Amino acid sequence: MHWLLVTLIGLLMGGVVNVLADDLPAGRRPSMPKYTDGRRRPLAAWLGVTAFAFRLRQSYDTRFADSGTDCAKRGTLSWRYPLVEIALAVLMTLTQAVAIDVHSLSVPEALIWQAMVVLFLLIAVIDLEHRRISLAPLLAAGALAVIRAFAIPLRPPTTAAMLVGALCAGLAFSLVYLGGRLFTRLASKRWSLPKDFTAFGRGDVYLMTAGGLILGYPDVLIAMALAILLGGIGALFHMAGKRASGGYQPFTALPYGPYILAAIYVVMLLPGEVSGLFAGL
């Protein structure tokens, strides 16, 4: 029953993530769930999983409700909505299992971990869809890390480790960012680059710096290495898939935030196991 409750909460919070992922990039205040045309969704369609289950993924213009024609359909929910909810339900259940069974965390700290997972997924969804890191959930994640440090001072990372971790991550990824800017400037003289091309974004620097606060030193070093590894693997798969489909274009801007978030999340849950993996390479 306990795990079923966590899974259910994950589905509900996934609905919240979907609403915020729609409203925050548009500069709107969080509102009731809407279709893509701005119409409010009925209660049964507030969640993406129920909207798909009850065939309510599309809104209709009531003026043409009796016509039975496709022209009545206005806004359609994408597969992002149920997938985000299912993903968050799985992640929150996994996080709860590791927090309680592996780390024996207290209830307050386990709740902080769960809140982190919600914020991580929100940041990842916005970055995937809009190619930018949203500062509001990022600041919230950093604030949670600071609150945890003061509320549970005996549990690592310590305040000093958090500050050192944030400094190391910020400096290291700032150098990567500056290197990317230099590469873009040099490459633009030789090749015609897309207008939105960035080798590495400033938001990614902020994200990894927040990761330093969350993980502390030296765990953030493992997360940085893992993020670079995951990013490289993701880029290779993207290139291979595009080449196979015939749609490959060089210098395509790819979101790097999800790889950073995945690395922070894995190291947050299993720092010793990830460290042992790199030691064995």
Disulfide bonds with the S-S distance in Angstrom:
none
